Amino acid sequence: MDRTRILILGGTSEARRLATELAARENLDILLSLAGRTEAPAEQPVPVRIGGFGGAQGLADFLMAGRYDLLIDATHPFAERISANAAAAAERSGITAIALVRPEWVPVPGDHWHIVPDIPSAIASLGPTPRRVFLATGRQGAPHAEVAPQHSYLLRSVDPVDPPLALADVEYILDRGPFALEGELDLLRKHSIEAIITKNSGGSAAYAKIEAARVLGIKVVVIARAPAAAMMTVETVEAALEAIDHLISEAMKRGV
Ligand SMILES: NC(=O)c1ccc[n+]([C@@H]2O[C@H](COP(=O)([O-])OP(=O)(O)OC[C@H]3O[C@@H](n4cnc5c(N)ncnc54)[C@H](OP(=O)(O)O)[C@@H]3O)[C@@H](O)[C@H]2O)c1
């Protein structure tokens, strides 16, 4: 059988871990795709391409031209457009696709969650009274905060918010996870944070702020995920490896 060609749509720690595991195997050609959003992306264990494909058809064309056997969508649970494109491209090209989607966080006793569908609803839910808010949703949706300038914002992102927000009271922190509980407790205390806005990203790297909010009794406005794109889905890197091994052994049996 020829080498198996796998395209991983990445931009997450899971994608990097999966690529690391697959890089160690024989008879696989792996390419990892990044959107190119971050200025200094983390180093990757496999060859990387950067930039959009030009929609679902562009991705389908890329898969077919590159004779890929398998597409793994290991993008962030809130990267909804690329995941929808991946599902459509898999269908159009007839190439098998697997989504690797980390499980959602669920509230536990002691959490004060307010669940909303999107960032504008999260901002609106803060109400008219000025509050000290930790906006932990990254820089892409941050301009939505401009409709509620009465609050003080602490905004954390990997890359700078450019242009800066049109807000009188905003402080920026540049940082990249994983974050630990002690550091998150210090941050929340230092800035006297009264509310946190976060996506329900899932995973461990960004969970410490949820734990810290529980310890300090702080309200967390949680942006819910949209329904996932229709695709075979696994929740862990280990399950993805199992599914990939299974697909490859099935293909070998068929002599493909
Ligand atoms: N959204 C988040 O909260 C978040 C958090 C952490 C990391 N990320 C990572 O950041 C990247 C962009 O996220 P997003 O929310 O901006 O995506 P998105 O809104 O779903 O995608 C917008 C467009 O960016 C391109 N794109 C996205 N991911 C790509 C990839 N891995 N390789 C090549 N092109 C890609 C596609 O362009 P074309 O249509 O031209 O192909 C896509 O239509 C993803 O890799 C994601 O895993 C996102």
The ligand as an SDF file (V2000), in Angstrom:
LIG
                    3D

 48 52  0  0  0  0  0  0  0  0999 V2000
  -12.0000   30.6760   17.3220 N   0  0  0  0  0  0  0  0  0  0  0  0
  -11.2840   30.5030   18.4330 C   0  0  0  0  0  0  0  0  0  0  0  0
  -11.7200   30.8310   19.5580 O   0  0  0  0  0  0  0  0  0  0  0  0
   -9.9020   29.9150   18.3480 C   0  0  0  0  0  0  0  0  0  0  0  0
   -9.1750   29.7230   19.5420 C   0  0  0  0  0  0  0  0  0  0  0  0
   -7.9110   29.1310   19.4790 C   0  0  0  0  0  0  0  0  0  0  0  0
   -7.3910   28.7560   18.2620 C   0  0  0  0  0  0  0  0  0  0  0  0
   -8.1170   28.9540   17.1210 N   0  0  0  0  0  0  0  0  0  0  0  0
   -7.5080   28.5280   15.8490 C   0  0  0  0  0  0  0  0  0  0  0  0
   -7.3460   29.6720   15.0490 O   0  0  0  0  0  0  0  0  0  0  0  0
   -7.5810   29.3810   13.6750 C   0  0  0  0  0  0  0  0  0  0  0  0
   -8.6260   30.3320   13.1230 C   0  0  0  0  0  0  0  0  0  0  0  0
   -9.8090   30.2390   13.8960 O   0  0  0  0  0  0  0  0  0  0  0  0
  -11.1160   31.0520   13.4710 P   0  0  0  0  0  0  0  0  0  0  0  0
  -12.0920   30.9390   14.5710 O   0  0  0  0  0  0  0  0  0  0  0  0
  -10.7210   32.3770   12.9420 O   0  0  0  0  0  0  0  0  0  0  0  0
  -11.5980   30.1500   12.2450 O   0  0  0  0  0  0  0  0  0  0  0  0
  -12.9440   30.2070   11.3680 P   0  0  0  0  0  0  0  0  0  0  0  0
  -13.6680   31.4770   11.6620 O   0  0  0  0  0  0  0  0  0  0  0  0
  -13.6550   28.9370   11.5140 O   0  0  0  0  0  0  0  0  0  0  0  0
  -12.3500   30.2300    9.9040 O   0  0  0  0  0  0  0  0  0  0  0  0
  -12.2770   31.3920    9.1060 C   0  0  0  0  0  0  0  0  0  0  0  0
  -11.4520   31.0670    7.8870 C   0  0  0  0  0  0  0  0  0  0  0  0
  -10.0630   30.9540    8.2310 O   0  0  0  0  0  0  0  0  0  0  0  0
   -9.4650   29.9100    7.4850 C   0  0  0  0  0  0  0  0  0  0  0  0
   -8.9850   28.8770    8.4120 N   0  0  0  0  0  0  0  0  0  0  0  0
   -9.3900   28.6490    9.6920 C   0  0  0  0  0  0  0  0  0  0  0  0
   -8.6870   27.6610   10.2460 N   0  0  0  0  0  0  0  0  0  0  0  0
   -7.8070   27.2480    9.3040 C   0  0  0  0  0  0  0  0  0  0  0  0
   -6.7800   26.2580    9.2790 C   0  0  0  0  0  0  0  0  0  0  0  0
   -6.5030   25.4960   10.3560 N   0  0  0  0  0  0  0  0  0  0  0  0
   -6.0620   26.1100    8.1240 N   0  0  0  0  0  0  0  0  0  0  0  0
   -6.3240   26.8910    7.0510 C   0  0  0  0  0  0  0  0  0  0  0  0
   -7.2770   27.8510    7.0200 N   0  0  0  0  0  0  0  0  0  0  0  0
   -7.9980   28.0220    8.1300 C   0  0  0  0  0  0  0  0  0  0  0  0
  -10.5210   29.4140    6.5270 C   0  0  0  0  0  0  0  0  0  0  0  0
  -10.3820   30.1950    5.3440 O   0  0  0  0  0  0  0  0  0  0  0  0
  -10.8180   29.6230    3.8970 P   0  0  0  0  0  0  0  0  0  0  0  0
  -12.3050   29.6360    3.9010 O   0  0  0  0  0  0  0  0  0  0  0  0
  -10.1930   30.5930    2.9650 O   0  0  0  0  0  0  0  0  0  0  0  0
  -10.2500   28.2340    3.8070 O   0  0  0  0  0  0  0  0  0  0  0  0
  -11.7960   29.7460    7.2520 C   0  0  0  0  0  0  0  0  0  0  0  0
  -12.9270   29.8620    6.4080 O   0  0  0  0  0  0  0  0  0  0  0  0
   -7.9970   27.9080   13.6190 C   0  0  0  0  0  0  0  0  0  0  0  0
   -6.8670   27.1720   13.2290 O   0  0  0  0  0  0  0  0  0  0  0  0
   -8.4010   27.5820   15.0540 C   0  0  0  0  0  0  0  0  0  0  0  0
   -8.1350   26.2270   15.3690 O   0  0  0  0  0  0  0  0  0  0  0  0
   -9.3560   29.5270   17.1440 C   0  0  0  0  0  0  0  0  0  0  0  0
  1  2  1  0
  2  3  2  0
  2  4  1  0
  4  5  1  0
  4 48  2  0
  5  6  2  0
  6  7  1  0
  7  8  2  0
  8  9  1  0
  8 48  1  0
  9 10  1  0
  9 46  1  0
 10 11  1  0
 11 12  1  0
 11 44  1  0
 12 13  1  0
 13 14  1  0
 14 15  2  0
 14 16  1  0
 14 17  1  0
 17 18  1  0
 18 19  2  0
 18 20  1  0
 18 21  1  0
 21 22  1  0
 22 23  1  0
 23 24  1  0
 23 42  1  0
 24 25  1  0
 25 26  1  0
 25 36  1  0
 26 27  1  0
 26 35  1  0
 27 28  2  0
 28 29  1  0
 29 30  1  0
 29 35  2  0
 30 31  1  0
 30 32  2  0
 32 33  1  0
 33 34  2  0
 34 35  1  0
 36 37  1  0
 36 42  1  0
 37 38  1  0
 38 39  2  0
 38 40  1  0
 38 41  1  0
 42 43  1  0
 44 45  1  0
 44 46  1  0
 46 47  1  0
M  CHG  2   8   1  16  -1
M  END
$$$$
